[in-house]
Amino acid sequence: MTYVIGSACVDVMDKSCVAECPADCIYEGARSLYINPNECVDCGACRIACRLDAIEYETDLPDDQRPHLADNAEFFLTVLPGRAAPLGSPGGAHALGPVGVDTPLVAAMPARDVPAH
């Protein structure tokens, strides 16, 4: 079981969750963040910290967010554009840095106008 980042994160990436994650398992794509299900320790710190309400425990996902459960896993299991191999479990997002690409689901989502902070 794991926590999942849904569509509210796309084009916003507030990153308040990243600072609170003790497992360093929240990775940065181009338009969204992704939780590595193999590295997540199910503590819920990310969900509490997320100011966008974009994170839910996988069994609590609303129906319209269910595709993001498989999508978060696919970010680590498939070969993403411009990469030679799947990310797998790199052992920490901080050391890896931004990946710079997204899964096909997120990449195909319409761009969201995000107001400047």
Residue pairs with C-beta under 8 A, 6 or more apart in sequence:
1 42
1 57
1 58
1 59
2 35
2 37
2 40
2 42
2 57
2 58
2 72
3 35
3 40
3 42
3 44
3 46
3 47
3 55
3 56
3 57
3 58
4 35
4 55
4 56
4 57
4 58
4 61
4 65
4 68
4 69
4 72
5 17
5 26
5 32
5 33
5 34
5 35
5 54
5 55
5 68
5 72
6 54
6 55
6 56
6 61
6 65
6 68
7 54
7 64
7 65
7 68
7 109
8 52
8 53
8 54
9 32
9 33
9 52
9 54
9 55
10 31
10 32
10 106
10 109
10 112
11 31
11 32
11 111
11 112
11 114
12 52
12 54
12 112
12 114
13 28
13 31
13 32
13 33
14 50
14 51
14 52
14 54
15 28
15 33
16 49
16 50
16 51
17 26
17 33
17 45
17 46
17 47
17 49
17 50
17 55
18 26
18 28
18 33
18 46
18 93
19 49
20 45
20 46
20 48
20 49
21 45
21 46
22 41
22 43
22 45
23 39
23 40
23 41
23 43
24 39
24 92
24 93
24 94
25 35
25 36
25 39
25 40
25 41
25 92
25 93
26 33
26 34
26 35
26 36
26 46
26 93
27 33
27 34
27 35
27 36
27 75
27 76
27 87
27 90
27 93
27 96
27 99
28 34
28 93
28 97
28 98
28 99
29 75
29 98
29 99
29 100
29 101
29 102
29 103
29 106
30 98
30 99
30 100
30 101
30 102
30 107
31 102
31 106
31 107
31 109
32 102
32 106
34 71
34 72
34 75
34 76
34 103
35 46
35 55
35 72
36 72
36 75
36 76
36 87
36 89
36 90
36 93
37 72
37 73
37 76
38 76
38 89
39 89
39 91
39 92
42 57
44 57
46 55
47 55
47 56
47 57
56 62
56 65
58 69
61 68
61 69
67 105
68 105
71 103
71 105
71 106
74 103
74 105
75 87
75 99
75 102
75 103
76 86
76 87
76 88
76 89
77 86
77 88
78 86
78 103
79 85
79 86
80 86
80 87
80 99
80 101
80 102
80 103
81 101
82 100
82 101
83 99
83 101
87 96
87 99
90 96
101 107
